[in-house]
Amino acid sequence: MAVSCHELEFSPLSGRVTRDGVTVQVHIYRFADTDDGWTLDVVDHADGSTVWDGFFDTDVETYDAIERCIREDGIRTFTEDAPTWH
């Protein structure tokens, strides 16, 4: 298994998102000093993690994806036991 030596660059758009009394932590990141795409990882109150497949071109596009998901499916999609695919 290869181990990466790259540091991560976190977007300033990362942070807590609260809707309907539910808060999740949004992590938007990529390898620092690269043009690699941005990754989206949403962590719930129990440290459950939902990571999107694929990459986004910009951190704004990445943040828009989480907002769209919350608007369409609700924030509880990240806290319930039912599997969700993004």
DSSP file (Angstrom, degrees, kcal/mol; ACC not computed):
  #  RESIDUE AA STRUCTURE BP1 BP2  ACC     N-H-->O    O-->H-N    N-H-->O    O-->H-N    TCO  KAPPA ALPHA  PHI   PSI    X-CA   Y-CA   Z-CA
    1    1 A M              0   0    0      0, 0.0     2,-0.3     0, 0.0     0, 0.0   0.000 360.0 360.0 360.0 131.3    0.0    0.0    0.0
    2    2 A A        -     0   0    0      1,-0.0     2,-0.5     0, 0.0     0, 0.0  -0.608 360.0-148.8 -83.3 142.1    1.4    3.4   -1.0
    3    3 A V        -     0   0    0     -2,-0.3     2,-0.3     2,-0.0    -1,-0.0  -0.947  12.4-133.9-113.3 130.4    1.4    6.2    1.6
    4    4 A S        -     0   0    0     -2,-0.5     0, 0.0     1,-0.1     0, 0.0  -0.602  10.7-163.2 -84.9 142.2    1.0    9.8    0.5
    5    5 A C        +     0   0    0     -2,-0.3     2,-0.1     2,-0.1    -1,-0.1   0.341  53.7 118.3-100.9   3.3    3.3   12.5    1.9
    6    6 A H        -     0   0    0      1,-0.1     2,-0.2    25,-0.0    -2,-0.1  -0.440  60.2-133.5 -73.6 142.0    1.0   15.3    0.8
    7    7 A E        -     0   0    0     -2,-0.1    25,-3.3    25,-0.1     2,-0.3  -0.577  26.6-113.0 -84.0 158.4   -0.5   17.6    3.3
    8    8 A L  E     -A   31   0A   0     23,-0.3     2,-0.5    -2,-0.2    23,-0.2  -0.737  17.0-149.1 -95.4 143.3   -4.2   18.4    3.0
    9    9 A E  E     -A   30   0A   0     21,-3.5    21,-1.7    -2,-0.3     2,-0.4  -0.957  15.0-153.7-107.4 121.9   -5.6   21.8    2.2
   10   10 A F  E     -A   29   0A   0     -2,-0.5    19,-0.2    19,-0.2    17,-0.0  -0.809  15.2-123.2 -98.9 136.5   -8.9   22.5    3.8
   11   11 A S    >   -     0   0    0     17,-2.9     3,-1.7    -2,-0.4    17,-0.3  -0.441  15.6-126.2 -71.4 146.6  -11.3   25.0    2.1
   12   12 A P  T 3  S+     0   0    0      0, 0.0    -1,-0.1     0, 0.0    -2,-0.0   0.621 109.6  71.1 -66.4 -10.8  -12.6   27.9    4.2
   13   13 A L  T 3  S+     0   0    0     15,-0.1    13,-0.1     2,-0.0     2,-0.0   0.566  77.0 103.3 -80.2  -8.8  -16.0   26.7    3.3
   14   14 A S    <   +     0   0    0     -3,-1.7     2,-0.3    14,-0.2    13,-0.2  -0.368  50.8  87.3 -67.3 152.7  -15.5   23.7    5.6
   15   15 A G  E    S-B   26   0A   0     11,-2.3    11,-3.3    -2,-0.0     2,-0.3  -0.941  75.7 -29.6 150.6-169.3  -17.3   23.8    8.9
   16   16 A R  E     -B   25   0A   0     -2,-0.3     2,-0.4     9,-0.2     9,-0.2  -0.573  44.1-166.2 -81.9 140.6  -20.5   23.1   10.8
   17   17 A V  E     -B   24   0A   0      7,-2.7     7,-2.4    -2,-0.3     2,-0.4  -0.998   5.9-170.0-125.9 127.6  -23.8   23.1    9.0
   18   18 A T  E     +B   23   0A   0     -2,-0.4     2,-0.3     5,-0.2     5,-0.2  -0.973  13.4 160.1-122.7 130.0  -27.0   23.1   11.0
   19   19 A R  E >  S-B   22   0A   0      3,-2.4     3,-2.5    -2,-0.4    -2,-0.0  -0.988  70.0  -2.3-143.7 139.4  -30.5   22.6    9.7
   20   20 A D  T 3  S-     0   0    0     -2,-0.3     3,-0.1     1,-0.3    -1,-0.0   0.817 130.0 -55.0  52.2  36.3  -33.7   21.5   11.5
   21   21 A G  T 3  S+     0   0    0      1,-0.2     2,-0.4     0, 0.0    -1,-0.3   0.529 114.8 114.1  78.3   5.4  -31.8   21.2   14.8
   22   22 A V  E <   -B   19   0A   0     -3,-2.5    -3,-2.4     2,-0.0     2,-0.4  -0.930  47.7-162.8-113.1 132.9  -29.2   18.8   13.3
   23   23 A T  E     +B   18   0A   0     -2,-0.4     2,-0.3    -5,-0.2    -5,-0.2  -0.946   9.1 178.0-117.5 134.8  -25.5   19.7   12.9
   24   24 A V  E     -B   17   0A   0     -7,-2.4    -7,-2.7    -2,-0.4     2,-0.6  -0.913  28.8-122.3-126.0 157.3  -23.0   18.0   10.7
   25   25 A Q  E     -BC  16  43A   0     18,-2.8    18,-2.8    -2,-0.3     2,-0.5  -0.900  23.9-153.7-100.8 124.6  -19.3   18.8   10.2
   26   26 A V  E     -BC  15  42A   0    -11,-3.3   -11,-2.3    -2,-0.6     2,-0.5  -0.878   7.7-167.8-102.8 123.4  -18.5   19.4    6.5
   27   27 A H  E     + C   0  41A   0     14,-3.2    14,-2.4    -2,-0.5     2,-0.5  -0.956   6.7 179.6-112.4 119.7  -14.9   18.8    5.4
   28   28 A I  E     + C   0  40A   0     -2,-0.5   -17,-2.9   -17,-0.3     2,-0.3  -0.981  25.3 144.6-118.8 117.6  -13.9   20.1    2.0
   29   29 A Y  E     -AC  10  39A   0     10,-1.8    10,-3.4    -2,-0.5     2,-0.3  -0.954  26.8-179.6-151.8 164.8  -10.3   19.3    1.2
   30   30 A R  E     -A    9   0A   0    -21,-1.7   -21,-3.5    -2,-0.3     2,-0.3  -0.936  51.1 -68.9-153.5 171.4   -7.7   18.4   -1.4
   31   31 A F  E >   -A    8   0A   0      6,-0.3     3,-0.8    -2,-0.3     5,-0.3  -0.529  61.7-110.8 -67.1 132.4   -3.9   17.7   -1.5
   32   32 A A  T 3  S+     0   0    0    -25,-3.3   -25,-0.1    -2,-0.3     3,-0.1  -0.265  94.6  17.0 -65.0 150.0   -2.1   20.9   -0.8
   33   33 A D  T 3  S+     0   0    0      1,-0.2     2,-0.3   -27,-0.1    -1,-0.2   0.791 107.0 100.2  59.1  32.4   -0.1   22.6   -3.6
   34   34 A T  S <  S-     0   0    0     -3,-0.8    -1,-0.2     2,-0.1    -4,-0.0  -0.864  75.9-128.8-134.0 171.2   -1.8   20.6   -6.3
   35   35 A D        +     0   0    0     -2,-0.3    -3,-0.1    -3,-0.1    -2,-0.0   0.102  62.7 137.5-103.6  18.4   -4.6   21.1   -8.8
   36   36 A D        -     0   0    0     -5,-0.3    -2,-0.1     1,-0.1    -3,-0.0  -0.197  60.9 -93.5 -60.9 157.6   -6.3   17.9   -7.7
   37   37 A G        -     0   0    0      1,-0.1    -6,-0.3    -7,-0.1     2,-0.3  -0.189  41.7 -99.8 -69.6 165.8  -10.0   18.0   -7.3
   38   38 A W  B     -E   56   0B   0     18,-3.1    18,-2.1    -8,-0.1     2,-0.3  -0.663  29.7-144.3 -90.1 142.4  -11.8   18.7   -4.0
   39   39 A T  E     -C   29   0A   0    -10,-3.4   -10,-1.8    -2,-0.3     2,-0.5  -0.821   5.4-147.7-105.3 145.0  -13.2   15.9   -1.8
   40   40 A L  E     +C   28   0A   0     -2,-0.3    12,-2.4    14,-0.3     2,-0.4  -0.969  19.4 172.6-117.3 125.4  -16.4   16.2    0.3
   41   41 A D  E     -CD  27  51A   0    -14,-2.4   -14,-3.2    -2,-0.5     2,-0.5  -0.997  12.0-164.1-133.1 125.0  -16.8   14.4    3.6
   42   42 A V  E     -CD  26  50A   0      8,-2.8     8,-2.7    -2,-0.4     2,-0.5  -0.953   6.2-164.3-114.3 126.0  -19.7   14.9    5.9
   43   43 A V  E     -CD  25  49A   0    -18,-2.8   -18,-2.8    -2,-0.5     6,-0.2  -0.931   6.9-151.5-115.1 128.8  -19.4   13.8    9.6
   44   44 A D    >   -     0   0    0      4,-2.6     3,-1.8    -2,-0.5   -20,-0.1  -0.211  38.7 -85.3 -90.1-176.1  -22.4   13.3   11.8
   45   45 A H  T 3  S+     0   0    0      1,-0.3   -21,-0.1   -22,-0.2    34,-0.1   0.699 128.5  50.3 -63.5 -21.8  -22.7   13.6   15.6
   46   46 A A  T 3  S-     0   0    0      2,-0.1    -1,-0.3    33,-0.0     3,-0.1   0.160 121.8-103.6-102.7  17.6  -21.7   10.0   16.1
   47   47 A D    <   +     0   0    0     -3,-1.8     2,-0.3     1,-0.3    -2,-0.1   0.672  69.7 153.3  65.7  19.8  -18.6   10.3   13.9
   48   48 A G        -     0   0    0     30,-0.1    -4,-2.6    31,-0.0     2,-0.4  -0.624  32.2-147.5 -74.3 139.1  -20.3    8.5   11.0
   49   49 A S  E     -D   43   0A   0     -2,-0.3     2,-0.5    -6,-0.2    -6,-0.2  -0.916  18.9-168.0-119.8 135.7  -18.8    9.7    7.7
   50   50 A T  E     -D   42   0A   0     -8,-2.7    -8,-2.8    -2,-0.4     2,-0.5  -0.979  13.7-172.3-118.0 116.0  -20.3   10.1    4.3
   51   51 A V  E     -D   41   0A   0     -2,-0.5    35,-0.2   -10,-0.2   -10,-0.2  -0.931  21.4-125.9-112.3 129.4  -17.7   10.7    1.6
   52   52 A W        -     0   0    0    -12,-2.4     2,-0.3    -2,-0.5   -12,-0.2  -0.425  23.5-117.2 -70.1 144.0  -18.7   11.6   -1.9
   53   53 A D  S    S+     0   0    0     -2,-0.1    -1,-0.1   -14,-0.1     2,-0.0  -0.611  79.8   8.0 -74.8 141.0  -17.5    9.5   -4.8
   54   54 A G  S    S-     0   0    0     -2,-0.3   -14,-0.3   -17,-0.0     2,-0.3  -0.185  88.2 -79.7  82.3-176.2  -15.3   11.4   -7.2
   55   55 A F        -     0   0    0    -16,-0.1     2,-0.3    -2,-0.0   -16,-0.2  -0.822  26.3-131.8-126.9 162.4  -13.9   14.9   -7.0
   56   56 A F  B     -E   38   0B   0    -18,-2.1   -18,-3.1    -2,-0.3     6,-0.0  -0.867  15.6-133.3-113.8 150.0  -15.1   18.5   -7.6
   57   57 A D  S    S+     0   0    0     -2,-0.3     2,-0.3   -20,-0.2    -1,-0.1   0.868  87.7  19.2 -70.6 -37.1  -13.3   21.1   -9.6
   58   58 A T  S  > S-     0   0    0    -20,-0.1     4,-1.6     1,-0.1   -20,-0.1  -0.894  72.5-121.2-132.0 160.6  -13.7   23.9   -7.0
   59   59 A D  H  > S+     0   0    0     -2,-0.3     4,-2.5     2,-0.2     5,-0.2   0.824 115.2  56.4 -69.8 -29.5  -14.5   24.2   -3.3
   60   60 A V  H  > S+     0   0    0      2,-0.2     4,-2.6     1,-0.2    -1,-0.2   0.923 106.5  49.0 -65.9 -43.7  -17.5   26.3   -4.2
   61   61 A E  H  > S+     0   0    0      1,-0.2     4,-1.4     2,-0.2    -1,-0.2   0.876 111.1  51.9 -60.5 -37.5  -18.9   23.5   -6.4
   62   62 A T  H  X S+     0   0    0     -4,-1.6     4,-1.4     2,-0.2     3,-0.2   0.933 110.3  46.2 -65.1 -47.0  -18.2   21.1   -3.5
   63   63 A Y  H  X S+     0   0    0     -4,-2.5     4,-2.3     1,-0.2    -2,-0.2   0.889 108.3  56.9 -64.2 -39.1  -20.1   23.2   -1.0
   64   64 A D  H  X S+     0   0    0     -4,-2.6     4,-2.6     1,-0.2    -1,-0.2   0.853 102.1  57.5 -59.7 -34.1  -23.0   23.6   -3.5
   65   65 A A  H  X S+     0   0    0     -4,-1.4     4,-2.2    -3,-0.2    -1,-0.2   0.908 107.8  45.2 -64.8 -42.1  -23.2   19.8   -3.6
   66   66 A I  H  X S+     0   0    0     -4,-1.4     4,-2.5     2,-0.2     5,-0.2   0.908 113.6  49.7 -68.7 -40.4  -23.8   19.5    0.1
   67   67 A E  H  X S+     0   0    0     -4,-2.3     4,-2.5     2,-0.2    -2,-0.2   0.918 111.6  48.8 -63.1 -42.4  -26.3   22.4    0.1
   68   68 A R  H  X S+     0   0    0     -4,-2.6     4,-2.5     2,-0.2     5,-0.2   0.913 111.3  50.0 -62.8 -43.5  -28.2   20.8   -2.8
   69   69 A C  H  X>S+     0   0    0     -4,-2.2     4,-3.2     2,-0.2     5,-0.7   0.919 112.2  46.8 -62.1 -44.5  -28.2   17.4   -1.0
   70   70 A I  H  X5S+     0   0    0     -4,-2.5     4,-1.6     3,-0.2    -2,-0.2   0.912 113.4  49.2 -64.5 -41.6  -29.6   18.9    2.2
   71   71 A R  H  <5S+     0   0    0     -4,-2.5    -2,-0.2    -5,-0.2    -1,-0.2   0.901 120.9  35.0 -63.6 -41.5  -32.2   20.9    0.3
   72   72 A E  H  <5S+     0   0    0     -4,-2.5    -2,-0.2    -5,-0.2    -3,-0.2   0.878 136.0  18.0 -82.8 -39.8  -33.4   17.8   -1.6
   73   73 A D  H  <5S-     0   0    0     -4,-3.2    -3,-0.2    -5,-0.2    -2,-0.2   0.576 104.7-114.9-112.0 -13.4  -33.0   15.0    0.9
   74   74 A G    ><< -     0   0    0     -4,-1.6     3,-1.4    -5,-0.7     4,-0.1   0.143  28.0 -89.9  88.1 150.8  -32.8   16.8    4.3
   75   75 A I  G >  S+     0   0    0      1,-0.3     3,-1.9    -5,-0.2     4,-0.2   0.757 117.9  73.2 -68.8 -23.9  -29.8   16.9    6.7
   76   76 A R  G >> S+     0   0    0      1,-0.3     3,-1.7     2,-0.2     4,-1.6   0.652  74.0  83.0 -67.4 -12.4  -31.0   13.8    8.5
   77   77 A T  G <4 S+     0   0    0     -3,-1.4    -1,-0.3     1,-0.3    -2,-0.2   0.755  92.1  50.5 -59.5 -21.7  -29.9   11.8    5.5
   78   78 A F  G <4 S+     0   0    0     -3,-1.9    -1,-0.3    -4,-0.1   -34,-0.2   0.503 114.7  41.2 -93.1  -5.4  -26.4   12.0    7.1
   79   79 A T  T <4 S+     0   0    0     -3,-1.7    -2,-0.2    -4,-0.2     2,-0.2   0.529  93.2  90.0-119.5 -10.0  -27.6   10.8   10.6
   80   80 A E  S  < S-     0   0    0     -4,-1.6     0, 0.0     2,-0.1     0, 0.0  -0.496  78.6-120.6 -89.8 161.4  -30.0    8.0    9.9
   81   81 A D  S    S+     0   0    0     -2,-0.2    -1,-0.1     2,-0.1     3,-0.1   0.703  81.1 104.3 -73.8 -20.5  -29.1    4.4    9.6
   82   82 A A  S    S-     0   0    0      1,-0.1    -2,-0.1     0, 0.0     2,-0.1  -0.400  81.6-109.6 -65.0 135.1  -30.4    4.0    6.1
   83   83 A P        -     0   0    0      0, 0.0     2,-0.4     0, 0.0    -1,-0.1  -0.396  33.8-165.0 -66.1 140.9  -27.6    3.9    3.5
   84   84 A T        -     0   0    0     -2,-0.1     2,-0.5    -3,-0.1     0, 0.0  -0.993   5.4-153.3-127.8 134.5  -27.4    7.0    1.3
   85   85 A W              0   0    0     -2,-0.4   -33,-0.1     1,-0.1   -35,-0.0  -0.930 360.0 360.0-112.5 128.9  -25.4    7.1   -2.0
   86   86 A H              0   0    0     -2,-0.5    -1,-0.1   -35,-0.2   -34,-0.1   0.319 360.0 360.0-124.3 360.0  -23.9   10.4   -3.3
